[in-house]
Amino acid sequence: MISFLEKYLIKTNIWVAICFTALLVFFQLGLYEKIISVWGIVFFGTLAIYNFSRIQSLQDFFLFKSENQSQIILILIGLIGTLICVVLRGFELKTFLYLGVLGFVSFCYSLPFSGLGLRMIPFLKLFLIAFVWAGSSVGLLLVVHEDLFAYKFLFISVFLFVVGITIPFDIRDSDSDERQLKTIPQVIGVKYAKTLSIISLILSSILFWVEFGEWNILVKSWMITFLISIVFVINSSEKRKDFYYSFWIESCSLIPLIIYFLFQL
């Protein structure tokens, strides 16, 4: 079962796209009406960007080399799917420009073949991921629904949540990452990195409560997710297998939606 999940969900980046989209769906169902085309934009866009980061060179991409064929096909599916969903959504200049900025940042972050990717800048990798995830979930919803000044603390809460669940990935890669990246675990050590991750999750839960100020279904779902995420962070280490991070910790973004649906039963 694990090998199946690794081959068809994790290595294809379908799992991360599902989890990413689930975070947006959680907020959209809880705050606004359902718009499936927006879900598609996030899912297919994530699929394209994450598989693009696996390509080693532009030559490999254009020559359609056998070892990269699955990634290239998924990139094309992601790009076509994103375009279709944008068309179905209907052209809105503000949404188009916003997605363009997020797409450009994601593209620059993912450049794997030029040595110029933004993720090569020390300390920046973690915060870029958190910014794009928060911007593509809560931020995108605020733009689509013309509520730019609503939910002031929600963006920061999601940003801190993503920081909290991303630090364990840097713990996993602390030995393999190049030293000039200066990731959090490389600079302050694994023990303090886990502490910082937990602090980020705690601050995220506090700001989430401050935003709503009542025990509604969103807050309950987020608090349960916070507790589960804390357990995953505490049990993370360099010795854990990749599946622990790529499936279980990645699923922390999916948990709020699952809990939301359970409360609806």
N, C-alpha and C positions, 0 to 999 in steps of 0.2 A: 504493500500500500504506500509506504513512504517513497519507494523508488518511483512509483507511478506519479505521485504528487510532485516529486522533484523534477521528473522529466517533462511532464505535460503542463504543470502549473507554475512551478518556481523558475525553472530555467527559461521558460518562454516569457516570463514576466506577466503572465496572465493573472497570477495570484496578487501581485502588488497592484495591478490595475483594478482588480475586483475590490481589494481593501481600500484603495484610494477613493474609488467611486462610492463605496459604502459610506465613507465619512461624509461626502457631500449629500448623499441620499438621506442620511440621518438628520442633517440640519434642514434640508429642504422639506422633508415630511413633517418635521416638528415646527417649522416656522412659516412655511409658505405652501403653495399648492404644488402638486407633482408636475414636473416637466421632464419627460423622458429624454428629449433631445439633448438637454443639458447633461444628463447622466452619460449619454453616449459620447459627448465631446470630451468629458474628463476620462472616461474609460479608454477610448481609442487614442486620445492624445498621450495618455500615460503609456499605453502599449507601444506607441511609436518611439517616444523619447527613451524609455528604458532599454528597448532593444537596440536603438541607435547607439547607446553607450557601450554596447558589446562589440561593435565593429572596430577593428583595429586600424583600418586605413580606408581612405576614399577609394583607392584602387580595388580593395576587396569588395566594396559595395557595388561599384559599377561593373566589375567583371563577374559578379554573381558567383563567387567562389563557393565550392561545395560545402566547406566547413562553416560558411556564414549564410547559407541559403535560407535556413529556417528563420534567422533573425531578420534577413532582408525581406522575406515574405511577410513577416509580422509587422515590420515597419511600414510596408506598403498598405497592408490591411488597416493599420492604425491611421495612416494619413488619409486614406480614402474614406474610412469610417468617420473620422473627424470632419472631413469636408461635407459628407452627406448630412451629418447631424447639424452642422452649422447652417446648411441650406434649409433643412427642415425647421430649424429654430427661427429662421427669417433673419435677414440682415439688419443688425443694429450696430451703428458705428461705434458706440461706447463699448459694447460687448466685444466687437471685433478688435478694437484697439487694445482693450484690456487683455484679451487672449493673446494678441500679438506680443505684448510685453512679456507675459508669462512664458510664452513659447520661446521667445528670444533668450530669456534668462536660462530656461531649461536647456536650450540648444547649446548655449555657451558653456553651461556647466558640464554637459555631457560629452563635449568634444574629446574623444578618446585618442585621436590620431595626430593631433597637431602639437601637443604639449602646451597648448594655450588655454585649455579648459579652466573655467573659474574654480573648479574643485581642487586645482593644483595650488591655489593661493592659501598659505597657512591660515588656519583657524576658520576659514570661510565656508568650507564644505558643509558642515553641520547646519549652519544658519541659513545657507541657501536652500537646502532641502526643506527646512522648516518654513521658510518664507513662501516657497512655491506651493507646498502642501496647504498651508493656511490660505494662501491667495487663491488656490484653485478649488477650495471647498467653500469656506465662509465668504471670502472676498468675492468670488465669482457670483455667489448667490446675491450678495448685496448690490452688485452691479446689475445683474439681470433683473432684479426686482426693484431697482431704483431706491434702495434704502442705504445709501452710502454712509449716512451718519447714524444709522441704527446699530444696536448691539456693539457698542464701543469697546467692551472688554472681551468680546467673543473671539475676535481675530487674535488677540494676544494670548488668550487662553489656549486656542488651538496651536498657535506657534510654539508655546511652551510645552504642550503635550507632545508635539512632534519632536522637539528637542529631546524630551525625556525618553521617548522610545527609539530615538536614533542613536543616542550615545552608546547603547549596547552593541550596535553594529560596529562602531569604532573600537569598542573593546575587543570584539571578535577579530578585527583587522589590525590590532595594535602592533603585532609583530610583522605583518606582511606589508602594511602601509609604509611608503617612503617617509623617512624621518623629517624631510623638509615640509611635509604636510602639517606637522605639528597638531595632530588631532588631540582632543581633550585627554584621552587616556595616555597618550605619549608624553604630554606635558605635565600632568598632575598625578598620573598613575591610575591604575584600574580602580582601587578602593575609593579614591576621591571622585573619580569619574562617575561611579555608581551613586555616590552621595549627591553629586550635582544633578544626575538624572532624576533621582527621587525628589529633590528640591524643586526641580522644574515641574514635575507632575503634581506636587502639592500646590504650587503656585497656580498651576493651570486649574485645578479643582476649586481653589478659592475664588479666582476671577470668574469662573463659570457660575459659581453660586452668587457672586456679587452682581453679575449681569442679570440674572433672573429673580433673585431674592425670594424664591419660593421653591418648594419641593415638587415641581412639576415633573412630567415624565422625562423631559430632556435632562434635567439635573440628576434625577435618580439614575438614569442610564449612564450618565457621565461619571458619577461617583462610583458606581459598580465597576466601570471600566478602569477608573483610576486605581482601585484596589487590586484588580487583576493585573494591571500593568506593573504595579509596584512589585508584586510577586515575581513576575518575569524578570524585572530588572535585578532584583536581589539575587536571583539564581543564575544570572548571566556570568560567564567567565570565558577566558581565552580557550579553555579546554572543551567547551560545548561544541557540538557538531553544528554545521551550517544550517541544518534543518530547523534547529531550535530558533535561530534568528530569522531565517528567510520565510518560515511558515508561522511559527507561534508568536514571535514578537511582532512580525508584520501584521498579524491578525488583530492586534490591539486596535487598529483603525476600523476593523470590521465589527468588533464587539459592541460598540454603542448602538449600532443598528439592530443587532441580534437582540440585545436587552430591550430595546424600544419595542420590537415586535412581540417579545414575550410579555411585556406589560400590557399589550393590546389584546392578549388572549382572554 
